[in-house]
């Protein structure tokens, strides 16, 4: 299992952090799209390193035209020497329509078309294939020489898709190079829901499991002092409560028989209680926390991650529920490095 890291949002010293992660043996670094652009940090991270893979986890696909994303991804693949991974997600309808002011439609067929459009565009640039892509949502049929980027030796980047439900997970198995598992998952959900859906998609496309990389940003509760452990647990509980309140993630709780918890979290999230976020966090008891998070001393985190996830995922990163020091994860990095040797 490879160990990745997630860049904190708004991080100003990206080159130094990326170099430090590479020095410590991390395999890759991800940037997410929350309150900052997901692509810009990866340019400087990639240029500051020589080995580290850099990727978006995720960039919101439906907020952008495939042509715009294809251009940015093509350039990042070139500037990083073939180390860029394009991780895409759909976001939910409210954000696509009301935050990005873009149209919403059934996400699985639209994402299928989106990925096909990207690859048609890259093929036009790399192989000189005439651009003749026409779909229900996207139409790309004009590419003149002045707007055609120069081909480069690395080609189009791998495309990874974020998925929670079975439909998008199957699609990842059919058309993507990787599956970005949401942090709001459990080993049981991975084993009983995610991987079987991925296998269905792989079988439909005649592909093998080795052709799709499964990456998970997992919750970890740890610390060297009681205060650190309490802060880490509180941050993880808050994140689990936030995601658990969203109807799209309800199936994870339902699998464990926690429908009542899902109802309580959602009711609080849409209510008017001033302390609703604190109240939601307090609903996440130790049993729920242990299902979603690795809870261990720093020295034991690596062993626990391997025990829980070795047969389920290929790449792991610590979900950044709260700021933490890089040295806190040294035992984890060392354990995963030993497991690969």
N, C-alpha and C positions, 0 to 999 in steps of 0.2 A: 504494500500500500504506500502510495506517495503522499507526502505532506505538503500542503499548500498553505498560503496565508491570504487573508483579506485585508486590503489597504483600508485604514480608517477613512471615513468620509471627510473631505476637506483637508487631508494631510498635506502640509506645506513642504515637508522635507522628503518627498518621494524618492529621489535618487539615493539618498543615504540609507533609507529604510530598505529599499530594494537590494542594494549592495549587501547590507547586513543579513538580509534573509538568504541571499545566495551564498554568503560565506557560511551561514549556519546549516546549509544543506537542504534548504527548502527546494521543492521542485517547481513551484509556480506561485503566482500572486494574482489575485482577482480584484477587480474594482466593480462596485455596484452602482446602480443608478437610484439614488435617493434624493439628496439635496445638492448633488454635484454631478457634473458630466462624467460618464463612466470611461470614456475613451482617452481623454487628455492625460490622466495620470499614467496610463500604460505606455504612452509614447516616451515619457522621461524615464519610467522604470525600465523599459526595454533597452533604451539607449545607454543606460547606466550599468547594465549587466551584460553578461555574455552567454549565460546558460539558462537563466530563469525564464520559464514560460509565463506569458502574461495574457490575461483574458478578462472579458466582461462577464460578470455573474450577478445581475444580468443587465443588458441594455434592452429597453422597451422597444420591441419590434414595431408594434402598431402605431407608435408615435412618429415613425419615420418612414420615408419611402425606401423601398429596397435599393434604389439607385444611390441614395445618400449613404446608406449603411455599406453598400458594396464598395463605394469609393473610400470611405474611412478605413474599412477592414483591409482592403487591398493595400493601402498605403502603410498601415500598421504592420501588416505581414512583411512588407519590404523593409521598413525601417528597423524592425526587430530581427531581421534575418530568419524569417520563418518561425518565429516563436509566439505568434499571436493566435489566440483562440476567440472566436466570436460566439459568445454565449447570449442567447436571446430568450426573452420571456414575453408574455402577452400583457401583463398587468390585468387588472379587473376593469369591468365596463365603466364604472364611475370615473376612474382616473383617465381612461382613454378618451371618454367623451367630454368630461368636465374639466380635467386638468390640461390635457393635450389638445382638446378641441378637434379630435379625429373621429372618424366613423367607427362604429363597433359592428361586428358580425360574428358568426359562429367561429370561435378561435381555432379549432383544430383544422378545418379545411383551409382557413385563411393562412395559418402558419405553414401548412403544406405548400401552398402556392408561393408564400413569401420565400421559403428556402429554395424552391425551384427557380424563382426569379433571380435570386442572388447568384445561383450557379450558372444560369444562362448569361448573366452579365459578365461574370468572371471568365466564362468560356469565350465570350466575344473579345475580351481584352487579352487573354492569354493565348488562345488558339486562333483568333481571327474568325471565329464562327459568326455568321450574320446574326444580329440581335433581332429575334422574331418571337418575343415572349408575349403571349396574350392570355390573360386569365380573367376570372370573374372580378377580381379586386385590383389587379395590377396589369398594366400594359406598358411594355418597354420594347419599342420598335424603331428607335432612332439612335444611332451612334455614329457620329461623324469623326473623322480623324483628329480634329482639333480637341475633341473632348475625350479621346481614348487614351487612357494611361498606358505607359510603356509596360510590356509584359516583364515579369521578373522570374527568377528561378524557383521561387517557393510556391507559386500558384495561389489559388484561393485558400484562405485559412480554414481550419476545421470549424464546423458549426455545431455547437452544443445547444440543446433545448432544455429549458426549465419546465418541469412538469410535477404536478401533484396527482391529478386524476388519471384514470386509465386511458382516456382517449389521447391526451397529449403524450403520455408515456409510450403508448403504442406507436404514435407518430415518430417519436424519437428513435425507436427501434427500426422503423422503416427508412427514414431519410437522414438522420443526423449522425454525427461522428461522436457525440457524447450526450449524456443525460445529466442535467444539473438537478439533483434532488433538493427539494426545499428543506430548510432546517427543521421545519415543523413536521417531523416524521419520527418513527420509532423503528427499531430492528424488526419488530413483528410486522409493521406496515410494509417495510421494505420487502420482507420475505414473502408475505402473503398477498400483497397487492401490487407493489411497484415492479418487482422483478418478473412476476408472471405476465404482467401487461407488456413489459419490455420484450419478453420472449415471444409474445404473440406478434408484435411488430417485426421483430427480427425474422421470424418464420415466414411472415407474409411477404417479406422482401427477399427471402433466400439468403439472409445474412447470418453471421455467427456472433456470439456474445463478445468475442475479442475485437469486433469492429466498432464497438461502442464503449466509450469510457464513462463510468459512473462516478460522479463526484458528489460529495456530501459536505456541507458546512454544518458541523455538529455542535450542539450545546455541550459545554464542559463546565462543571462546577468544581473549583479547586482554589487553593490559596495556601500560602505558607504560614498564615496566622488565622486565628478564629475570625477576626474582623474581615480579612480578605475573603475567607470562605463564605461568610454571611453576605457580603456585598455581591460576590459572584452568584450565589444562590438567588438573591433577590432580583438581580438583573435577568437571570435565566427564567425565573418564574414570571416576571413581567412580560418578557418576549413570548413565552409560551401562552400566556393569557391573551395577549394581543392577537396572535395568530389564531388561537382557539376560538376567538369571538367572531371570526370571519366565516360566513357560511361555506365558502369555497374549500376550507380546510376541515370542515366538520367530519368528513368520512374517516379521518385519522382517529378522532375521538370515538366515533361510533364503533370502529373495529374493536376498541378496548371496552366497550360498554359504558362509555362516559357521555351519553347523550344529554343527561341532565346538566353536566358541567358545561357542555356546549350551549345549552339554552340559557343558563345563568350568565355565562360570559357575554353572549350576544345581547341579552337584555340590558346588562349593565353598560355595554359599549355604546348603545344607542339611547341610553337614558340621560338624565340630567343631574345625577348625583355629582357633587363637586369632587368627591373622593373616589369616583368610579374606577379609576385606573389602579389605585391602591387596593380597592376591594376586589378587583379582578385578580390582581397578583396573589392575594391571600387565598383565593379559591384553588390555586395550584398547590396541592398538598405534596407530601414527600413521595407518595406512590406515583403520582403523575410526573413529578420532576424526574424521578429515577427512570421512568419509561422513556422520556425524551432526552435526558442528559446523562453523560458520563459524570458520575459524582465520585471523586477520588482525590487522594493527596497527589501533589505534583509528581512524585516519584512513581506513582502507580497508574497515572493517566494513560501512558502508552500501552501498557499491558491491557487495560480495560478497553481501550479503543480497538486493539487487535482482537480481543476476545469477542466483542460485540459485532464487529463490522468486517473482519477480514474476508469472509465469504460473501459479503454483500456489496461492497463498494471498492473502487480502485484508487480513489484519491480522497483525502480527508483534509479538512481545514477546521479550525476552531471558530465557531460562530462568535462574532464580536459583540456579545450582548453588553459588555462593559469593557472599558480600557484595561489593558493588562501589559505587563512587561514581557519582552521577548524571552528573557532568561527563565521565565516561569515555564516555558514550553520546551526547554532543553531536554528534559528526560523523555518527553514525547517524541521529539525529533530523533533522539538517539535510539529509542526503541524501534521506531519504524525503519530507521536506517539499518539496524541489525536484522530486522525481519526480511529485508531485501537482499542481504549479503549471503 
